[in-house]
Structure formats: C-alpha cells, structure tokens
Amino acid sequence: MLVRWESQYLDAVIAFWNEVAVKDGYKEMDEESFHRIFLSSPFFDMENTFIYLEDRQVKGFACGCTGNDLPLGKIAGYVTCIFLSDDIRTDSYYRVMLSAIEQRFRALGKKQAEWLFFNPMMLPWYIPNTPQHEHNNAPGVPTDGPLYEFLLREGYAERATECAMYLNLAGFSVPEDIRAKEEHASQEQYSVALYDPGLHHGVEDMLRGFDNPLWQKEIAECIQAGVPVVVAAHRGKAVGFAGPVIRQPNGRGYFAGIGVHPEHEGHGLGSILFFRLCEAFRQIGTAYMSLYTGSTNPAIRIYEKAGFRTVRQFAVMRRELLER
C-alpha cells in the first residue's frame, strides 16, 4: 500500500533509512537531521512524499520537491530520492514510487522531472574507503546502483555525469610548477591571495562576468561578511576567485567553486587559485576536501593534479512529463 507522508511514520521511516539508504552509502539520519533535510525545508511537500507499506512495515520511501524560485522550477520538479528494501527492489515497485512523484509534478503544472544538483534537499553520503568522511549532497542518481539502470529503462535521459572527487589534505603543499606559474603571473601584474578590502576591488564586476547566479549571491555574501575567499587580482581589481575558505564541523573544506573572468583567462590563474585554496584549507586545520565536477569539465585536470581522485559518479537525468 502506498501512502502519503504523515508524522506518524517518522520513526519508522528513519529506521528504514538507516537500514536501506545507508547500504547505498548515504549518511545515517536521526530526528533532527530528518527534520532539517526534509520536514523543515520550504520545499517539502506532504503530497509528494510517499511511503510504501507491507504488513504495516515501511518497505519504500520516495520524495520529490518543487518551487518556482528554484532553477528550472517553473517547469520542472526535482526527484530527491527513491529507496526500496531489498526484497521489493524491482522495476515494478520503483515504477509505483516514481509514478506517484511524477503525477504530483503534473498536478502542479510541471513539464519535466529532474534528478539534478540544484535540488535543495541535500542528502549527505559517505566517501568510500575513508574514515566516514562525507559529502553534503548527492547531485543526481548514483551510477553504481539499480535505480540508475531502472531510470534509463524508463526513458530518462542522462544529460551529464558528475564526478565526485576527494582529497585528504594531510601533507598537501603547493608544488614548484604552480609557484613558477604564480611568479610568471606576477610579472604580468597578477596576484593571488585572500581577499583584502584594502587591496582588492571590483568583486561585483567579476562575479557578473560568470553569469552564475549562485556564485553571484554566495561569494558576494561571503565577501561582505568577512568570510575568507581566495581572489586573483590584476592591479588590485578582482578577476577570479576560489572558495570560500570554510572548514565545516565534520572537517570538510566547503567549496562553492572556482572561476576566472573570461577576459583574464590564459594566465594560469585557475590552477594557482585552486592550489592556494587547498593550502588555505590545510592552514586552518581542514582534514579533507570533496567536490563535484562534470566529467567533461577541463577543470578536472586541475583537481587531479592537486591529488584529487574520482570516488563516485552521479547522473543528471531528465524525463519529459506527458499528460496522462
């Protein structure tokens, strides 16, 4: 029997999560974290959160979310997760859960269903072969599980592959060739350092050059609040950034992104920014870094040179929602 969310199922769903989702690498949940990720989210929808019951036992959990102010939100709904217990993990049961979410999307006027990194309900997961180092979000469908194969069979298109990359920062240092790049850039009057309002200007102009609303908001807020950000500057004017430099309570270095203004590419600034960011994290006692990048993103070479390795891959997927 498929039922919509009611608070009476809270304890049973958390227990189900800690048995089933944890097997797929996701972090355990308790009442506080379940409330934070799901129930207290402004995008939580009781009508789009489903529980599959057999003999009053939770055998499945699925959740989708929508919001017109989300990227693509006016036309798309986001599927957050679908989990099934081992004994019913088949296409027919996956289809029951997925169809319920998609039907809710249709009722809300959405034209497509997305598994996408813009999903505001971020699910933390453990990085394999580490002492429970964790990443704070799963940006799509893990490609190493049965759900991915099911979605392909159902007609979902794989639009991109996101590589989850990891680096233990113990012993990290900036190599000599990066230092040489930095010296060469300085001869062209470029510098890379933590943002200093007495030395740097033009951050807003720089951020506008990236056409990335998330960066424009987050990096500007960090600069205003005094949160450290590594910046590249040309004669004092900001032309690139990496960061912010935030050590999370779990020891992870939080990383929003790295960017160099198009007018200042070709000077090695991207590499310098990233290595100096890693150094800044190590200096404040950060244990590790993890990040996502597209499998075809040239920046993956920078990350690999710094010692990052791909530890898992996630598929960004979409299906057009036909009227039924």
C-alpha positions in Angstrom: 0.0 0.0 0.0 1.3 3.4 -1.0 0.6 6.3 1.4 1.5 9.9 1.6 3.5 11.4 4.3 2.1 11.6 7.8 4.0 12.4 11.0 3.0 9.0 12.5 5.5 7.4 10.1 8.5 9.5 11.2 10.3 6.9 13.4 9.6 4.0 11.1 10.9 6.0 8.0 14.1 7.0 9.9 14.7 3.3 10.9 14.1 2.3 7.2 16.5 5.0 6.0 19.2 3.8 8.4 18.9 0.2 7.2 18.3 0.7 3.4 19.7 4.1 2.4 22.8 3.6 4.5 23.6 0.4 2.5 23.8 2.7 -0.6 26.4 4.9 1.1 24.1 7.6 2.5 24.6 9.0 6.0 22.5 7.9 8.9 19.7 10.1 10.0 18.1 10.9 13.3 15.0 13.0 14.0 17.0 16.3 13.9 18.6 15.7 10.6 15.4 14.3 9.0 13.6 17.4 10.1 16.4 19.6 8.8 16.7 18.0 5.4 13.1 17.1 4.7 10.3 18.4 7.0 11.6 21.9 7.7 12.6 22.6 4.1 10.4 25.3 2.5 10.2 22.9 -0.5 8.9 19.9 1.4 5.6 18.8 0.1 3.5 16.3 2.1 1.6 15.5 -1.2 4.9 14.5 -2.9 6.4 12.3 -0.1 5.5 8.7 -0.3 5.8 5.6 1.9 5.3 2.0 0.7 3.9 -0.3 3.4 3.6 -4.1 3.6 2.1 -5.6 6.7 2.5 -2.1 8.3 6.2 -2.3 7.7 8.0 0.5 5.7 9.4 -1.0 2.6 9.9 2.1 0.5 10.4 5.9 0.8 10.3 8.5 -2.0 10.3 12.2 -2.1 10.1 15.0 -4.7 10.1 18.7 -4.4 9.1 21.8 -6.4 9.5 25.6 -6.2 9.0 28.2 -8.8 12.0 30.1 -7.5 14.3 27.1 -8.0 16.4 26.9 -11.1 14.1 25.5 -13.8 11.5 25.5 -11.0 8.7 27.0 -13.1 8.7 24.0 -15.5 10.4 21.2 -13.6 10.1 19.1 -10.4 13.0 17.6 -8.7 13.1 14.0 -7.6 15.0 13.8 -4.3 15.2 10.1 -3.7 13.6 6.7 -4.1 14.6 3.8 -1.8 13.2 0.3 -1.6 14.0 -2.6 0.7 16.0 -5.4 -0.9 13.0 -7.8 -1.1 10.9 -5.4 -3.3 13.7 -3.7 -5.2 12.3 -4.4 -8.7 11.2 -2.3 -11.6 7.5 -2.6 -10.8 7.9 -1.2 -7.3 10.3 1.5 -8.4 7.7 2.4 -11.0 5.0 2.8 -8.4 7.1 5.2 -6.4 8.3 7.2 -9.4 4.8 7.4 -10.9 3.4 8.9 -7.7 6.1 11.6 -7.7 5.6 12.4 -11.4 1.9 12.6 -11.0 2.3 15.2 -8.3 4.5 17.2 -10.6 1.9 17.0 -13.4 -0.8 18.2 -10.9 1.4 21.2 -10.2 1.8 22.0 -13.9 5.4 20.8 -14.3 6.5 19.6 -17.7 9.6 17.6 -16.7 11.1 15.6 -13.9 14.8 16.2 -13.0 17.5 14.4 -11.0 19.7 17.5 -10.6 22.3 19.1 -8.4 20.0 22.1 -7.9 17.8 20.0 -5.7 17.5 21.9 -2.4 17.1 18.8 -0.3 20.7 17.8 0.0 21.5 14.2 1.1 24.9 13.6 2.7 26.8 10.5 1.9 30.0 8.8 3.0 33.0 8.8 0.7 34.1 5.2 0.2 37.4 4.0 1.8 37.7 6.9 4.2 37.1 7.3 7.9 33.5 8.3 7.3 34.5 11.5 5.5 31.3 12.8 4.0 30.0 15.0 1.2 27.0 17.2 1.8 25.0 16.5 -1.3 24.2 13.8 -3.9 23.8 15.8 -7.2 21.8 13.2 -9.1 21.5 9.4 -9.4 24.4 7.2 -8.3 25.5 5.3 -11.4 26.6 2.3 -9.3 23.1 1.4 -8.2 19.9 -0.3 -9.6 17.9 2.9 -9.6 20.1 4.4 -12.4 19.5 1.4 -14.6 15.8 1.5 -13.9 15.6 5.2 -14.9 17.4 4.5 -18.2 14.9 1.8 -19.0 12.0 4.2 -18.1 13.2 6.7 -20.7 15.1 9.1 -18.5 17.9 10.8 -20.5 21.3 11.1 -18.9 22.2 14.7 -19.5 25.6 14.8 -17.7 27.8 12.9 -15.4 29.0 14.5 -12.2 32.3 13.1 -10.8 32.6 13.2 -7.0 36.2 13.9 -6.2 38.1 13.7 -2.9 41.4 14.8 -1.4 42.9 14.1 2.0 44.7 17.3 2.8 47.3 15.8 5.2 50.7 16.7 3.8 49.3 18.9 1.0 51.7 21.5 -0.4 51.8 23.8 -3.4 54.2 22.3 -6.0 57.1 24.1 -7.6 55.5 24.4 -11.0 52.5 26.2 -9.5 54.8 28.5 -7.7 56.6 29.2 -11.0 53.2 29.9 -12.7 52.5 32.4 -9.9 55.8 34.1 -10.4 55.2 34.4 -14.1 51.7 35.8 -13.5 53.1 38.4 -11.1 55.3 39.7 -13.9 52.0 40.4 -15.7 50.8 42.2 -12.5 48.5 39.4 -11.4 48.4 38.4 -7.7 46.6 35.6 -5.8 45.8 36.0 -2.1 42.9 36.0 0.4 40.6 38.9 -0.3 41.6 42.1 1.5 39.2 45.1 1.2 42.3 47.4 1.5 43.9 45.8 -1.5 41.2 44.5 -3.7 38.2 46.0 -5.5 35.7 45.1 -8.3 34.3 41.9 -6.9 30.8 42.5 -8.1 32.0 43.2 -11.7 34.0 40.0 -11.6 31.0 37.9 -10.4 28.7 39.4 -13.1 31.2 38.1 -15.7 30.5 34.5 -14.8 26.7 34.5 -15.4 26.3 32.2 -12.4 23.6 33.4 -10.0 24.7 31.0 -7.2 28.2 32.4 -7.3 27.0 35.9 -7.5 24.9 35.5 -4.4 27.1 33.3 -2.2 30.6 34.8 -2.9 29.3 38.3 -2.6 27.7 37.4 0.8 30.9 35.8 2.0 33.0 38.9 1.0 30.5 41.2 2.7 30.5 39.0 5.9 34.3 38.8 6.0 34.5 35.1 5.2 37.9 34.3 3.6 37.8 34.0 -0.2 40.9 33.4 -2.4 41.0 36.0 -5.2 43.1 36.6 -8.2 43.6 40.3 -9.0 45.0 42.3 -11.8 46.5 45.6 -10.4 44.2 45.2 -7.5 41.0 44.5 -9.4 39.4 41.1 -8.7 39.4 38.9 -11.8 38.9 35.4 -10.3 38.1 33.6 -7.1 38.2 30.2 -5.3 36.4 29.4 -2.2 35.1 30.4 0.2 37.5 29.0 2.8 35.2 27.4 5.3 36.0 24.4 7.5 32.8 22.5 8.2 32.3 20.8 11.6 32.9 17.4 10.1 36.4 18.5 9.0 35.5 19.0 5.3 36.5 22.1 3.4 33.4 23.6 1.9 33.9 24.6 -1.7 31.5 26.7 -3.8 33.5 27.0 -6.9 36.4 28.5 -8.8 36.2 31.0 -11.7 38.4 33.3 -13.7 36.8 36.2 -15.6 36.8 35.4 -19.4 38.9 38.5 -20.1 41.7 37.2 -17.9 41.9 33.5 -18.9 45.1 32.1 -20.2 47.4 33.2 -17.4 47.3 30.1 -15.3 45.1 31.8 -12.7 42.7 28.9 -12.3 45.4 26.5 -11.2 47.0 29.0 -8.9 43.7 29.8 -7.3 42.8 26.2 -6.6 46.1 25.2 -5.2 46.2 28.3 -2.9 42.6 27.4 -1.8 43.8 23.9 -0.8 46.7 25.5 1.1 44.3 27.9 2.9 42.1 24.9 3.9 45.1 23.0 5.2 46.3 26.0 7.2 43.0 26.2 9.2 43.1 22.5 10.0 40.7 21.2 7.4 41.0 17.4 7.1 39.8 16.9 3.5 38.0 18.3 0.5 35.4 16.9 -1.7 33.8 18.4 -4.8 31.8 17.7 -7.9 32.8 18.5 -11.5 31.4 17.4 -14.8 33.2 14.5 -16.5 33.9 16.7 -19.5 34.9 19.8 -17.5 38.5 20.8 -18.3 39.0 21.8 -14.6 39.1 18.1 -13.7 42.7 18.2 -14.8 43.5 20.9 -12.2 41.8 18.8 -9.5 43.7 15.7 -10.5 47.0 17.5 -10.5 46.3 18.6 -6.9 45.8 14.9 -5.9 42.0 14.6 -6.1 40.6 11.2 -7.3 37.1 10.4 -8.5 35.3 8.3 -5.8 31.8 8.1 -7.3 29.8 9.2 -10.2 26.2 10.7 -10.4 24.0 11.0 -13.4 22.0 14.2 -14.1 18.8 12.8 -15.6 15.5 14.2 -17.1 12.2 12.9 -18.5 9.6 15.0 -20.2 6.2 14.6 -18.4 3.5 13.6 -20.9 -0.1 14.1 -19.9 -1.9 11.0 -18.6 
